[in-house]
Amino acid sequence: MTSHRLVTATLLALTIIAPGSLADADAERAMLARLLHEIRLLEPLIARSEAEADPDARIHFQYDWLRQDLDRVRAGIQAHLDAPRNTPRPVPPLRGDYRQ
């Protein structure tokens, strides 16, 4: 299996989570934090794969694009984890005056 296929297979495996395994918010947050950790572990694999790339190949794998996409995925997950857990719903103001 080539390096970029290994990276792709790893990413796909990381994104497949059984629906029942995210029964509560804490479990989901823990899995998302683990996913962030696993994505970070891909960085050395990507660097090694890039170092092994044939510079004379007719078609080159775009490692910079892969890194940009992984950065976007990481940022999206991190933004979700950093968001307040319970955002308050807007409540319409009370009238306050009940006499006519």
C-alpha atoms as a printed R data frame, in Angstrom:
    type eleno elety resid chain resno       x      y       z
1   ATOM     1    CA   MET     A     1   0.000  0.000   0.000
2   ATOM     2    CA   THR     A     2   1.473  3.361  -0.977
3   ATOM     3    CA   SER     A     3   1.969  6.071   1.620
4   ATOM     4    CA   HIS     A     4  -0.822  8.338   0.394
5   ATOM     5    CA   ARG     A     5  -3.217  5.399   0.326
6   ATOM     6    CA   LEU     A     6  -2.201  4.585   3.884
7   ATOM     7    CA   VAL     A     7  -2.943  8.161   4.944
8   ATOM     8    CA   THR     A     8  -6.296  8.082   3.158
9   ATOM     9    CA   ALA     A     9  -7.216  4.721   4.691
10  ATOM    10    CA   THR     A    10  -6.238  5.971   8.144
11  ATOM    11    CA   LEU     A    11  -8.381  9.095   7.789
12  ATOM    12    CA   LEU     A    12 -11.357  7.069   6.632
13  ATOM    13    CA   ALA     A    13 -10.965  4.653   9.523
14  ATOM    14    CA   LEU     A    14 -10.840  7.548  11.964
15  ATOM    15    CA   THR     A    15 -14.049  9.083  10.679
16  ATOM    16    CA   ILE     A    16 -16.135  5.922  10.900
17  ATOM    17    CA   ILE     A    17 -17.652  5.890  14.358
18  ATOM    18    CA   ALA     A    18 -20.513  3.619  15.319
19  ATOM    19    CA   PRO     A    19 -23.664  5.714  15.851
20  ATOM    20    CA   GLY     A    20 -24.410  4.147  19.236
21  ATOM    21    CA   SER     A    21 -20.958  4.923  20.565
22  ATOM    22    CA   LEU     A    22 -21.737  8.635  20.796
23  ATOM    23    CA   ALA     A    23 -24.652  8.297  23.152
24  ATOM    24    CA   ASP     A    24 -23.772 11.324  25.243
25  ATOM    25    CA   ALA     A    25 -21.963 14.614  24.813
26  ATOM    26    CA   ASP     A    26 -19.006 13.649  27.018
27  ATOM    27    CA   ALA     A    27 -18.347 10.505  25.014
28  ATOM    28    CA   GLU     A    28 -18.556 12.484  21.792
29  ATOM    29    CA   ARG     A    29 -16.139 15.119  23.097
30  ATOM    30    CA   ALA     A    30 -13.710 12.417  24.194
31  ATOM    31    CA   MET     A    31 -13.848 10.788  20.757
32  ATOM    32    CA   LEU     A    32 -13.336 14.125  19.012
33  ATOM    33    CA   ALA     A    33 -10.332 14.865  21.240
34  ATOM    34    CA   ARG     A    34  -8.938 11.447  20.381
35  ATOM    35    CA   LEU     A    35  -9.541 12.130  16.698
36  ATOM    36    CA   LEU     A    36  -7.521 15.358  17.005
37  ATOM    37    CA   HIS     A    37  -4.707 13.377  18.605
38  ATOM    38    CA   GLU     A    38  -4.792 10.741  15.864
39  ATOM    39    CA   ILE     A    39  -4.698 13.392  13.129
40  ATOM    40    CA   ARG     A    40  -1.612 14.898  14.772
41  ATOM    41    CA   LEU     A    41   0.013 11.461  14.651
42  ATOM    42    CA   LEU     A    42  -0.331 11.526  10.858
43  ATOM    43    CA   GLU     A    43   2.121 14.427  10.555
44  ATOM    44    CA   PRO     A    44   5.310 12.287  10.802
45  ATOM    45    CA   LEU     A    45   3.826  9.740   8.380
46  ATOM    46    CA   ILE     A    46   3.101 12.474   5.884
47  ATOM    47    CA   ALA     A    47   6.621 13.877   6.238
48  ATOM    48    CA   ARG     A    48   8.184 10.426   5.712
49  ATOM    49    CA   SER     A    49   5.955  9.761   2.727
50  ATOM    50    CA   GLU     A    50   6.875 13.116   1.224
51  ATOM    51    CA   ALA     A    51  10.580 12.383   1.760
52  ATOM    52    CA   GLU     A    52  10.179  9.088  -0.144
53  ATOM    53    CA   ALA     A    53   8.411 10.701  -3.098
54  ATOM    54    CA   ASP     A    54  10.101 10.357  -6.466
55  ATOM    55    CA   PRO     A    55  11.083 13.875  -7.562
56  ATOM    56    CA   ASP     A    56  11.163 12.730 -11.191
57  ATOM    57    CA   ALA     A    57   7.657 11.278 -11.169
58  ATOM    58    CA   ARG     A    58   5.282 12.611 -13.803
59  ATOM    59    CA   ILE     A    59   2.483 13.079 -11.280
60  ATOM    60    CA   HIS     A    60   3.170 14.304  -7.752
61  ATOM    61    CA   PHE     A    61   1.027 13.860  -4.671
62  ATOM    62    CA   GLN     A    62   0.122 17.285  -3.247
63  ATOM    63    CA   TYR     A    63   1.336 16.985   0.347
64  ATOM    64    CA   ASP     A    64   0.764 20.676   1.004
65  ATOM    65    CA   TRP     A    65  -2.896 20.265   0.029
66  ATOM    66    CA   LEU     A    66  -3.203 17.276   2.358
67  ATOM    67    CA   ARG     A    67  -1.720 19.314   5.206
68  ATOM    68    CA   GLN     A    68  -4.092 22.216   4.485
69  ATOM    69    CA   ASP     A    69  -7.099 19.881   4.514
70  ATOM    70    CA   LEU     A    70  -5.978 18.264   7.772
71  ATOM    71    CA   ASP     A    71  -5.493 21.735   9.282
72  ATOM    72    CA   ARG     A    72  -9.066 22.616   8.296
73  ATOM    73    CA   VAL     A    73 -10.420 19.395   9.787
74  ATOM    74    CA   ARG     A    74  -8.447 19.971  12.998
75  ATOM    75    CA   ALA     A    75  -9.637 23.572  13.223
76  ATOM    76    CA   GLY     A    76 -13.265 22.534  12.751
77  ATOM    77    CA   ILE     A    77 -13.062 19.867  15.438
78  ATOM    78    CA   GLN     A    78 -11.234 22.212  17.801
79  ATOM    79    CA   ALA     A    79 -13.805 24.970  17.237
80  ATOM    80    CA   HIS     A    80 -16.569 22.533  18.137
81  ATOM    81    CA   LEU     A    81 -14.729 21.426  21.265
82  ATOM    82    CA   ASP     A    82 -14.019 25.037  22.288
83  ATOM    83    CA   ALA     A    83 -17.613 26.204  21.796
84  ATOM    84    CA   PRO     A    84 -19.756 26.585  24.890
85  ATOM    85    CA   ARG     A    85 -21.646 23.389  25.578
86  ATOM    86    CA   ASN     A    86 -25.033 24.973  26.088
87  ATOM    87    CA   THR     A    87 -25.627 28.128  24.177
88  ATOM    88    CA   PRO     A    88 -28.525 30.023  25.656
89  ATOM    89    CA   ARG     A    89 -31.610 30.347  23.522
90  ATOM    90    CA   PRO     A    90 -32.912 33.838  22.898
91  ATOM    91    CA   VAL     A    91 -35.880 34.595  25.098
92  ATOM    92    CA   PRO     A    92 -38.389 37.177  23.916
93  ATOM    93    CA   PRO     A    93 -38.670 40.083  26.353
94  ATOM    94    CA   LEU     A    94 -41.582 40.122  28.780
95  ATOM    95    CA   ARG     A    95 -44.141 42.846  28.468
96  ATOM    96    CA   GLY     A    96 -44.114 43.615  32.144
97  ATOM    97    CA   ASP     A    97 -47.241 45.799  32.127
98  ATOM    98    CA   TYR     A    98 -50.405 43.728  32.427
99  ATOM    99    CA   ARG     A    99 -52.914 46.551  32.943
100 ATOM   100    CA   GLN     A   100 -54.876 48.269  30.235
